[in-house]
């Protein structure tokens, strides 16, 4: 579980990715719950989803696995290996990704109490917080998997910026 915050008018955003990029050391049947902390209207930059992209995420992961086959085991599961994009992201150019996928980005106004659940292959991103009131966006991620499934051991410790996950 992670607590995330996005300052208003921060030029950075989370590029397009699918979560398995960071969870390759365990099962691929993980699901992520994204939970807004408070109301998050579209202009505050909540999650956006590439419509119908679970199949595309699976194809991209199969392509990456084939490219990574000759790498050392630790490198094969790393989101930062030589075959990956910036920080494991597919791109920060969201319109280009949608055009290549012949798809569109979907979003909504999120309200306190909402929860959004997606597969580890669903391509998603977060846009900039352009709150006209200067409000910080808060959210959390919680990931679930079967108790019988293999756990990515890299996630057993508390998260830190240096752990490259």
C-alpha positions as CSV (number, residue, x, y, z in Angstrom):
1,X,0.0,0.0,0.0
2,X,1.2,3.5,-0.9
3,X,0.0,6.9,0.0
4,X,0.4,9.3,-2.9
5,X,0.2,13.0,-3.1
6,X,0.3,15.4,-6.1
7,X,0.9,19.1,-5.5
8,X,-1.2,21.6,-7.4
9,X,0.5,22.9,-10.6
10,X,3.4,20.4,-10.3
11,X,4.5,19.9,-13.9
12,X,5.1,16.2,-13.2
13,X,2.6,13.5,-13.7
14,X,2.6,9.7,-13.7
15,X,3.2,8.4,-17.3
16,X,1.3,5.6,-18.9
17,X,2.2,2.2,-17.5
18,X,0.7,-1.1,-16.4
19,X,1.4,-2.2,-12.8
20,X,2.9,-5.6,-13.6
21,X,6.0,-3.7,-14.8
22,X,6.8,-3.2,-11.1
23,X,5.5,-6.6,-9.9
24,X,7.2,-9.0,-12.2
25,X,8.8,-11.0,-9.4
26,X,5.5,-12.6,-8.3
27,X,2.2,-13.6,-9.8
28,X,0.6,-11.7,-12.6
29,X,-2.9,-12.1,-11.1
30,X,-2.5,-9.0,-8.9
31,X,-5.2,-6.4,-8.9
32,X,-4.8,-2.8,-7.8
33,X,-7.3,-0.8,-5.9
34,X,-6.9,3.0,-6.3
35,X,-8.7,5.0,-3.7
36,X,-9.0,8.8,-3.7
37,X,-8.7,10.4,-0.3
38,X,-11.5,13.0,-0.6
39,X,-13.2,14.3,-3.8
40,X,-10.9,14.5,-6.8
41,X,-12.5,16.3,-9.8
42,X,-10.9,15.8,-13.2
43,X,-8.9,19.0,-13.0
44,X,-7.1,17.6,-9.9
45,X,-5.6,14.9,-12.1
46,X,-6.9,11.5,-11.0
47,X,-6.3,8.3,-12.7
48,X,-7.1,7.9,-16.4
49,X,-7.4,4.5,-18.2
50,X,-6.7,3.6,-21.8
51,X,-10.0,2.0,-22.8
52,X,-9.8,-1.7,-23.5
53,X,-6.0,-1.8,-22.8
54,X,-5.8,-5.0,-20.7
55,X,-5.1,-7.1,-23.8
56,X,-2.5,-4.5,-25.0
57,X,-0.8,-4.6,-21.6
58,X,-0.6,-8.4,-21.9
59,X,0.9,-8.2,-25.4
60,X,3.5,-5.5,-24.3
61,X,4.5,-7.7,-21.3
62,X,5.0,-10.7,-23.6
63,X,7.1,-8.6,-25.9
64,X,9.2,-7.3,-23.0
65,X,9.6,-10.9,-21.6
66,X,11.0,-12.0,-25.0
67,X,13.4,-9.1,-25.1
68,X,14.5,-9.7,-21.5
69,X,15.1,-13.4,-21.9
70,X,18.9,-13.1,-22.1
71,X,19.2,-10.7,-19.2
72,X,20.1,-11.8,-15.7
73,X,17.1,-12.9,-13.5
74,X,17.2,-9.7,-11.4
75,X,17.3,-7.6,-14.6
76,X,14.5,-9.5,-16.2
77,X,12.0,-8.4,-13.5
78,X,13.3,-4.8,-13.2
79,X,11.2,-2.0,-14.4
80,X,14.5,-0.1,-15.0
81,X,16.3,-2.6,-17.3
82,X,17.7,-1.6,-20.6
83,X,14.5,-2.6,-22.5
84,X,12.1,-0.5,-20.5
85,X,11.0,3.0,-20.9
86,X,11.6,5.9,-18.5
87,X,11.0,4.5,-15.0
88,X,9.0,1.6,-16.4
89,X,6.6,4.0,-18.1
90,X,5.4,3.3,-21.6
91,X,5.3,7.1,-22.3
92,X,4.3,10.5,-21.0
93,X,2.8,11.3,-24.4
94,X,-0.7,10.1,-23.6
95,X,-2.4,11.3,-26.9
96,X,0.3,9.3,-28.9
97,X,-0.4,6.1,-26.9
98,X,-4.1,6.4,-27.5
99,X,-3.6,7.0,-31.2
100,X,-1.3,4.0,-31.6
101,X,-3.7,1.8,-29.7
102,X,-6.7,3.2,-31.6
103,X,-8.3,3.9,-28.3
104,X,-9.1,6.8,-25.9
105,X,-8.4,7.8,-22.4
106,X,-11.2,7.5,-19.8
107,X,-11.5,9.4,-16.6
108,X,-14.2,10.7,-14.2
109,X,-14.7,12.9,-11.2
110,X,-13.8,10.8,-8.2
111,X,-15.5,11.2,-4.8
112,X,-14.6,10.3,-1.3
113,X,-15.5,6.6,-0.8
114,X,-14.9,5.6,-4.4
115,X,-12.6,2.7,-5.2
116,X,-11.3,1.8,-8.7
117,X,-10.0,-1.7,-9.2
118,X,-7.9,-2.8,-12.2
119,X,-5.7,-5.7,-13.4
120,X,-2.0,-5.6,-13.4
121,X,-2.1,-5.2,-17.2
122,X,-4.5,-2.3,-17.5
123,X,-2.7,0.7,-19.0
124,X,-3.3,3.9,-16.9
125,X,-1.7,7.2,-15.9
126,X,-2.4,10.2,-13.7
127,X,-2.6,13.7,-15.1
128,X,-1.4,16.9,-13.6
129,X,-3.1,18.5,-10.6
130,X,-4.5,21.8,-12.0
131,X,-6.7,22.5,-9.0
132,X,-8.0,26.1,-9.3
133,X,-8.2,26.2,-5.5
134,X,-4.6,25.0,-5.0
135,X,-5.8,21.6,-3.4
136,X,-3.3,18.8,-3.0
137,X,-4.5,15.4,-4.4
138,X,-4.2,12.4,-2.1
139,X,-4.8,8.8,-3.0
140,X,-3.7,5.4,-2.0
141,X,-2.9,2.1,-3.9
142,X,-3.6,-1.2,-2.4
143,X,-2.7,-4.4,-4.2
144,X,-4.4,-7.8,-3.8
145,X,-3.5,-11.3,-4.9
146,X,-4.4,-14.9,-3.9
147,X,-2.8,-16.0,-0.7
148,X,-1.5,-19.1,-2.7
149,X,0.2,-17.0,-5.4
150,X,3.9,-16.2,-5.4
151,X,4.7,-12.8,-3.8
152,X,7.2,-10.4,-5.4
153,X,9.7,-10.4,-2.5
154,X,11.0,-7.0,-3.4
155,X,7.7,-5.5,-2.0
156,X,8.1,-7.1,1.4
157,X,10.0,-4.1,2.8
158,X,8.7,-0.6,3.4
159,X,8.9,1.4,0.2
160,X,11.7,3.8,-0.3
161,X,12.7,6.0,-3.3
162,X,16.0,4.1,-3.6
163,X,14.5,0.6,-3.9
164,X,13.8,1.2,-7.6
165,X,10.2,-0.2,-7.5
